[in-house]
Amino acid sequence: MSLTVSKIHFTRRTDRAVYLTPALAKELRLRGGGTVDVKLGGKTVTAQVKAQKGKGRHLYLPAAIREAIRAPKTGNIYLSTADGGTTVRIGPLIGVLTSGGGTAARPFGSRTGLIRELVRAGSGKAYVFAFTPKDVDWDQNTVLGYFADPDGGWSRRTVPLPDVVYNRLASRSADVSLGMEQLKQRFLRRNIPIFNWSFYNKWDVYRMLEDEPEAYKHVPESTLNPTPEQMREMLRRHKFIYLKPTGGSLGKGIYRITYAPGKGYFARFRSNGKNTLLRFQNFSSLMTMLGASSGRLRRYVAQQGIRLIDIEGNPIDFRFHLVRNQSNQWVVAGIGAKMAGRGSVTTHIKNGGTLMTPEQALGRVFGDKASDVLDRMKNVSIKLAEAIQNNSRHHVGELGFDLGVDTNEHIWMFEANSKPGRSIFKHPALKEEGRETLSLVFQHCLYLAKFRKRGNA
């Protein structure tokens, strides 16, 4: 298999042929006079191979070929030979699955900026476009995709079904709906891989790790749908616990419950944009506030509280962003340290937290030992990623972990997110890592689409 980058040109010729410069023909090991199958995504056409004078690697597509495979535009693109040199694949064609509902200028609403970043990450080497579920035409095996224009706008072009789908649906409920499950299954039946299947439920992640002892030792004690008796017992042993919605995100709906012998029970949470602290003299009044009798806790996980390292009394945790690369290996692409704001139940930036680099945070706590602790955390994050993949029914290519270090230097995993946010990369010192994550996502799409160099098959 050969893999190279070539510049694609459209011509007004009407013959069913492809024209290659000598350098490109040599790279792809193709000779003039023969025929080859030209493939883009789910479309294939047979064409003659003809020589074209010129320097560099250039491929010229006459109108008939371009229309048959629905090539969307000119520019630099990967070319790969397959099937013993009888097929030339153009692409890859990468579809970013998302939700619409915006305007012409912002077709994906508030997520338009993020989608543009993802689409642009592969520009100049692949055809990357965004699409929504309604843009797929299964009868024609095509997609009406959104391509990012250099001027900041968007163009709509009909292209074949992609080589790989990168799932960035924003809605948790839509992502796990029956209709979305059916759509993703239709892609799989056409041998189109999905990069990240769906959002995780917190409890599902904990159960994935149960049979992986080296990973599970980093998971705090957790109880699904806790009864008041179970919560009372956890408080007796741990002195404080967290109540987390099973399908929550961004720290919404989280309670920190503390038991102080002789003083009562304390509940800390976020309400109407403010940090709130309530004191209860007895356990039953706490349970009344939490709605235990009405079954409200059935949507929650009770989790052991951990005494995290802190800076001036403010706990710190860490967001690890992992992506598989073009060799299918996990890479720690980005790390941000988050310090909780005064009185906050979480370290989320929107709740008053402060973003730092891991070196800044660990350096203030551990001094010369900081790099050793960080290396241990990186190793744990990769161990967790491998364990989750081992117990997942579908391919996992990207993960975000919220990790913490307790006062005894034990490393804990609190959250795993299959579609990690990118807020940590707003820190000036982490912008390069943000670009690296996008590059790795593109590289892994190359791997899944089987645009691989020799030795990476």
C-alpha positions in Angstrom: 0.0 0.0 0.0 1.3 3.4 -1.0 0.2 6.7 0.7 1.1 10.1 -0.5 -0.3 13.7 -0.7 -1.1 15.0 -4.1 -2.8 18.1 -5.5 -6.1 17.4 -7.1 -7.2 19.4 -10.2 -10.5 19.5 -12.1 -10.3 19.6 -15.9 -12.9 20.2 -18.7 -11.9 17.0 -20.4 -14.7 14.6 -21.0 -12.9 11.2 -21.2 -13.1 8.6 -18.4 -9.5 8.8 -17.4 -7.3 10.1 -14.6 -4.1 12.0 -15.5 -1.0 11.7 -13.2 2.3 13.5 -13.3 5.4 11.2 -13.5 6.3 11.7 -9.8 2.8 10.8 -8.6 2.6 7.7 -11.0 5.9 6.5 -9.6 4.8 7.1 -6.0 1.6 5.1 -6.6 3.3 2.5 -8.8 0.9 3.1 -11.6 1.7 2.9 -15.4 0.0 4.7 -18.2 -2.3 2.8 -20.5 -3.9 0.6 -17.9 -7.1 1.0 -15.9 -7.7 1.6 -12.2 -10.7 1.9 -9.9 -10.9 5.5 -8.5 -12.6 5.5 -5.1 -13.9 8.4 -2.9 -15.8 7.4 0.2 -18.6 5.1 -0.9 -18.3 5.9 -4.7 -16.1 4.0 -7.2 -15.5 4.5 -10.9 -13.2 2.7 -13.4 -10.9 5.0 -15.4 -7.9 4.8 -17.7 -4.5 5.9 -16.4 -2.9 8.6 -18.5 0.3 10.5 -18.2 0.4 14.3 -17.6 3.5 16.3 -18.0 4.6 18.4 -15.1 6.7 18.4 -11.9 5.5 17.4 -8.4 2.6 15.1 -7.5 -0.6 16.2 -9.3 -3.8 14.3 -10.2 -6.2 15.6 -12.8 -9.9 14.6 -12.8 -12.0 15.1 -15.9 -15.6 16.1 -15.4 -17.1 12.6 -15.9 -14.8 11.1 -13.2 -15.3 14.0 -10.8 -19.1 13.8 -11.1 -19.1 10.0 -10.8 -17.3 10.0 -7.4 -18.7 13.5 -6.4 -15.3 14.9 -5.6 -16.1 18.1 -3.7 -13.2 20.4 -4.4 -9.6 20.8 -5.6 -6.6 21.0 -3.3 -4.1 18.8 -1.5 -5.4 15.4 -0.6 -4.2 12.0 0.4 -4.0 9.3 -2.2 -3.7 5.6 -1.4 -3.4 2.5 -3.5 -5.2 -0.7 -2.5 -6.1 -4.1 -3.8 -2.6 -4.7 -5.2 -2.5 -1.4 -7.0 -5.9 -1.8 -8.9 -7.6 0.8 -6.8 -6.7 4.4 -6.0 -8.4 5.9 -3.0 -8.8 9.6 -2.7 -9.4 11.1 0.7 -10.1 10.1 3.2 -13.6 11.5 3.3 -14.3 12.2 7.0 -17.7 13.1 8.3 -18.2 15.0 11.6 -21.6 14.0 12.9 -23.3 16.8 14.8 -26.6 18.5 15.3 -28.0 21.5 13.4 -30.6 24.1 14.2 -28.6 27.2 13.6 -28.5 29.9 11.0 -26.7 29.9 7.6 -23.7 31.7 9.1 -23.8 29.5 12.3 -25.4 26.2 11.1 -24.5 24.4 14.3 -25.5 27.2 16.7 -23.1 27.8 19.6 -21.0 24.8 18.6 -20.2 26.2 15.1 -16.8 27.4 16.2 -15.9 23.9 17.6 -17.1 22.2 14.5 -15.1 24.5 12.3 -12.0 23.7 14.3 -12.6 20.0 13.8 -13.3 20.3 10.1 -10.2 22.5 9.5 -7.9 20.2 11.4 -7.7 17.9 8.3 -7.9 20.5 5.6 -5.1 20.3 3.1 -4.8 16.5 3.4 -8.3 15.1 3.5 -11.9 16.0 2.7 -13.5 16.8 6.1 -17.1 18.0 6.4 -19.8 18.3 9.0 -23.3 16.8 8.7 -26.4 16.2 10.7 -28.5 13.0 10.6 -31.1 14.5 8.2 -28.3 15.2 5.7 -27.8 11.5 4.9 -29.6 10.1 1.7 -29.4 6.4 2.2 -31.1 5.7 -1.1 -28.4 7.5 -3.0 -25.6 6.7 -0.5 -24.7 10.4 -0.3 -24.5 13.1 2.3 -25.2 16.8 1.9 -22.2 18.0 3.9 -21.0 21.4 5.2 -17.5 22.4 4.1 -15.6 25.2 5.8 -14.7 28.1 3.4 -11.5 30.1 3.8 -13.5 33.3 4.4 -15.2 31.9 7.4 -18.4 30.8 5.7 -19.8 27.4 4.9 -20.5 25.6 1.5 -22.9 22.7 1.0 -21.8 19.9 -1.2 -23.2 16.5 -1.9 -20.5 13.8 -1.3 -20.5 10.0 -1.0 -20.9 8.3 2.3 -17.7 8.9 4.2 -14.8 6.6 5.0 -15.2 7.3 8.7 -17.7 9.1 11.0 -16.4 11.2 13.9 -19.3 11.5 16.4 -19.6 14.9 18.0 -23.3 15.0 18.7 -23.8 17.5 21.5 -27.1 16.2 22.9 -26.8 13.3 25.3 -30.5 12.3 24.9 -30.3 12.4 21.1 -27.1 10.4 21.0 -28.6 7.5 22.8 -32.0 7.7 21.1 -33.3 4.8 19.1 -33.2 6.8 15.9 -29.5 7.6 16.4 -28.7 4.0 17.3 -30.2 2.9 14.0 -28.3 5.6 12.0 -25.0 4.5 13.5 -25.8 0.8 12.9 -26.5 1.7 9.2 -23.0 3.1 8.9 -21.5 0.0 10.5 -23.4 -2.3 8.1 -21.6 -0.4 5.3 -18.3 -1.0 7.0 -18.0 2.7 7.9 -16.3 3.0 11.3 -17.7 5.3 14.0 -15.1 7.3 15.9 -16.7 7.3 19.4 -20.1 5.7 19.7 -21.9 7.7 22.3 -21.8 9.5 25.6 -21.1 7.5 28.7 -23.3 7.1 31.7 -21.2 7.5 34.9 -22.3 4.1 36.3 -21.6 2.4 33.0 -18.0 3.5 33.2 -17.6 2.2 36.7 -19.0 -1.1 35.7 -16.7 -1.3 32.7 -13.7 -1.2 35.0 -14.9 -3.7 37.7 -13.1 -6.6 36.1 -9.9 -4.6 35.5 -8.2 -4.6 38.9 -5.3 -2.4 37.9 -7.7 0.2 36.7 -10.5 -0.3 39.2 -8.3 0.5 42.1 -8.3 4.1 40.9 -12.2 4.3 41.1 -13.7 5.7 44.4 -16.3 3.6 46.1 -19.6 4.3 44.3 -23.2 3.3 44.8 -26.0 3.6 42.2 -29.5 4.7 43.3 -28.3 5.0 46.9 -30.8 4.4 49.8 -30.7 6.7 52.8 -29.2 3.8 54.8 -26.4 3.4 52.3 -25.6 7.1 52.3 -25.6 7.2 56.1 -23.1 4.3 56.1 -20.9 5.9 53.5 -20.9 9.2 55.5 -19.9 7.3 58.6 -16.9 5.8 56.9 -15.8 8.6 54.6 -17.1 11.7 56.4 -18.1 13.2 53.1 -19.5 12.0 49.8 -20.6 13.3 46.4 -24.0 12.8 44.8 -23.7 13.0 41.0 -26.4 12.7 38.4 -25.8 9.5 36.4 -26.1 11.4 33.1 -24.8 14.8 34.2 -22.0 16.9 32.9 -20.3 20.2 33.6 -20.8 19.8 37.3 -24.5 20.3 37.1 -26.7 18.8 39.9 -23.7 17.7 42.0 -24.0 17.8 45.9 -21.2 17.5 48.3 -22.5 16.0 51.6 -20.5 16.2 54.7 -21.0 14.7 58.2 -19.4 16.4 61.1 -20.0 14.6 64.4 -21.6 16.9 66.9 -22.3 19.6 64.3 -24.7 17.8 61.9 -24.8 17.4 58.1 -23.8 19.9 55.5 -24.9 20.0 51.8 -22.9 22.2 49.4 -24.2 22.7 45.8 -24.7 25.2 43.0 -28.0 27.0 42.9 -29.1 29.8 40.6 -25.5 30.5 39.6 -24.3 30.7 43.2 -22.5 28.3 45.6 -24.8 27.3 48.4 -24.1 25.7 51.8 -26.9 24.3 54.0 -26.6 22.8 57.5 -29.0 20.1 58.8 -29.2 19.1 62.4 -30.3 15.6 61.6 -30.0 13.1 58.8 -33.7 12.9 58.0 -34.0 16.6 57.3 -31.1 16.2 54.8 -32.9 13.4 53.1 -36.0 15.5 52.9 -34.1 18.3 51.1 -32.6 15.8 48.7 -36.1 14.3 47.9 -35.1 10.8 48.9 -38.7 9.8 49.7 -39.9 10.9 46.2 -37.3 8.6 44.5 -35.1 11.5 43.3 -31.9 9.7 44.3 -32.7 7.0 41.7 -31.0 9.2 39.2 -27.8 9.6 41.2 -24.5 7.9 42.1 -23.2 8.3 45.6 -19.4 8.5 45.5 -16.7 8.3 48.2 -15.3 11.7 49.0 -11.5 12.1 48.5 -9.2 14.5 50.3 -7.5 16.0 47.3 -4.3 17.9 47.3 -5.0 21.6 47.4 -3.6 25.1 47.1 -4.4 27.4 50.0 -7.3 25.1 50.9 -8.8 25.0 47.3 -8.9 21.4 46.0 -7.3 20.6 42.6 -8.2 18.0 40.0 -6.9 17.4 36.5 -8.5 17.0 33.1 -6.6 14.5 30.9 -7.5 14.5 27.2 -6.4 11.3 25.4 -6.6 10.4 21.7 -5.5 7.4 19.7 -2.9 8.2 17.0 -2.3 7.0 13.5 -0.8 3.8 15.0 -3.9 3.2 17.2 -1.9 3.9 20.3 -3.2 6.1 23.2 -1.5 9.4 23.5 -2.0 11.9 26.4 -2.5 14.9 24.2 -3.5 17.6 26.8 -3.7 18.1 30.5 -5.2 21.0 32.4 -5.3 21.5 36.2 -8.5 22.9 37.7 -8.5 24.5 41.2 -11.9 24.9 42.8 -13.2 28.3 43.7 -14.0 29.3 47.2 -17.1 27.4 48.4 -17.5 25.5 45.1 -18.6 21.9 45.1 -16.6 21.2 41.9 -13.5 22.5 40.1 -15.4 23.5 36.9 -14.3 26.8 35.5 -17.9 28.0 35.0 -18.4 27.5 38.8 -15.6 29.8 39.7 -12.6 27.4 39.3 -9.2 28.4 38.1 -7.4 26.8 35.2 -3.6 26.2 35.4 -1.0 24.0 33.7 -0.3 20.7 35.5 3.3 21.8 36.1 2.1 24.9 37.9 -0.3 23.1 40.1 1.8 20.1 41.0 4.9 22.2 41.4 3.2 24.2 44.1 2.2 21.1 45.9 5.0 18.6 45.3 8.0 20.8 44.4 10.8 18.6 42.9 8.5 15.5 42.9 6.0 17.2 40.5 7.3 15.5 37.3 7.2 12.1 38.9 3.6 12.5 40.1 2.6 13.7 36.6 4.3 10.7 34.9 2.3 8.4 37.2 -0.9 10.2 36.4 -0.2 9.8 32.6 0.4 6.1 33.1 -2.8 5.7 35.0 -4.8 7.6 32.4 -3.6 5.3 29.6 -4.3 2.2 31.8 -7.8 3.5 32.3 -8.3 4.1 28.6 -7.2 0.6 27.7 -9.5 -0.9 30.3 -12.5 1.0 29.0 -11.7 -0.1 25.4 -11.4 -3.7 26.6 -14.9 -3.5 28.0 -16.6 -1.5 25.2 -18.8 -2.9 22.5 -17.6 -0.2 20.1 -14.4 1.5 19.1 -13.1 4.2 21.5 -10.7 6.7 20.1 -10.9 9.7 22.4 -11.4 10.1 26.1 -11.4 12.8 28.8 -10.6 11.8 32.4 -11.0 13.8 35.5 -8.2 12.6 37.8 -7.3 13.6 41.3 -4.4 13.0 43.7 -5.2 12.6 47.4 -3.1 13.6 50.3 -1.4 10.2 50.3 -0.5 10.6 46.6 -3.0 7.9 45.4 -4.5 8.7 42.0 -8.2 8.6 41.6 -10.5 8.7 38.5 -13.8 10.6 39.0 -15.2 11.0 35.5 -14.7 9.5 32.0 -16.1 11.4 29.0 -16.2 10.0 25.5 -16.6 13.5 24.0 -14.4 15.6 26.2 -14.9 19.4 26.1 -12.1 21.7 25.1 -12.3 24.4 27.8 -8.9 23.6 29.2 -7.3 24.6 25.9 -8.4 28.2 26.4 -5.4 28.6 28.8 -2.6 30.4 26.8 0.0 27.7 27.8 -2.3 24.9 26.6 -3.2 26.2 23.1 -0.5 24.1 21.5 -1.9 21.0 23.2 -5.3 21.9 21.9 -4.0 21.9 18.4 -2.2 18.6 19.1 -5.5 16.9 20.1 -7.1 18.1 16.8 -4.2 16.7 14.9 -4.4 13.4 16.6 -8.1 13.1 16.0 -7.4 13.6 12.3 -4.6 11.0 12.4 -6.8 8.5 14.0 -9.4 9.1 11.4 -6.7 8.2 8.8 -6.1 5.0 10.8 -9.8 4.0 10.9 -10.3 4.9 7.2 -7.3 2.6 6.4 -5.2 5.4 4.9 -2.1 4.0 6.4 1.6 3.7 5.4 3.3 0.3 5.2 3.8 -1.1 8.6 0.8 0.6 10.1 -1.8 -1.7 8.7 
